[in-house]
Amino acid sequence: MKPSERLRKSLTVDNLWQYAIKALKKPRYAYELTKLLKPLNANMVTVYAVLYKLEAGGYIRKAFSRKGGGPARKYYVATAKGLKELNAAKKMVEKHLKELSA
């Protein structure tokens, strides 16, 4: 694998949590999130694993909504802790880009 391909994988699939938290700035169902992250080559199992870890760490939370007479649907939304971590990651990436551009 070329170095640039490893970098792309590292910045996308290996750091899927960043994309998940960004997408979860607004409430989303897990299935909707898998569709959003599919262009990053993230499969459904990987997305669910990321959601589980993010929720366990307090970076996202799940909630339930009930529309009509149907069963409650589970959705996820980023927490303040998750948004703070996302901003820290953005700053780190910006710092690396600045160092590479110098």
N, C-alpha and C positions, 0 to 999 in steps of 0.2 A: 504494500500500500504506500502510495506517495505521501510525503510529509504533509502536503496541503490537504490530502484526503483525510489523514488522521486528525488534522486540525479541524476540518469541517465536522467530523464525527464528534470530536471533543467539545466543540462549541454548540452542537445541536443535541444529538441523542444523549451523550454523556452528561449534559447539563439541561436536560429537559425540564427540570424543576423551575428554571427561570422563565421559560416559555409558558409553563402551566400557571405560575403565579401571575404573570402578566395577563394571561387570558382570563384568569379568575378575579380580575378587578371588578368584574360584574358576575353575578351568579350564573353558573352553567352546570348542566347535567354532564356526567362523566362521558356519556356517548357523544355529546356535542364537542367536548374537549378532545376526544380521540379523533374526530373528524378534522378539527382545527390543527392538530399536531401531526396529522398524517403526512403532509409535505416534508416533514423533518425525518421521515422514515421511522416514526415511532409506531410500534404496533399496539394493539389494544392492551395486551398483558403488561407491557412496559408502562403505559400510561396509568393503568390501575395501580401498579406497584409504586409509581411516583406519587400518586394521590394518597396512597396508604401512608407512605413515609412522611409526606408533607403534613398530613393530618396528625400523625403521631407526634410530630415535632411542634405542632401548634402554628404552622405557617399557613394553613388553610383550615376551614371548618366546614362541616356539612350541616345542611339544614333540610327541612322537608316542606314541601308545598302540596296542598290538596286543592285540585280544581274540579269543580263539579262533584259528582258522587263517586269518583274513582279513588283508587288507593293513593296514598301520599307518595310523592316522587322525591327522591333524594337529589340534591344539588350541592355544589361546592362553591365557596367564595373565599378569597384571600383575606387573611387577618392583617392587623396592623403589623404584627411581628413578621409576617411573610412579605409585606410590602417594604418594610425596613430592610430585610435581607436582600430583596430584589434590588433595591437602590444601592446597597453596598456592593453587590455583584456588578452592577452597571458601572460604578465608579472604578472598580478594579479593572474591568475590561477597557474603559476609557484610558486609564493609566497605562495599560500595556500598549494600547494603540499609539498613545503619545510617545512612549519610549521607542516603539518601532518606527515611528515617523521622524524621529529626531536624527 
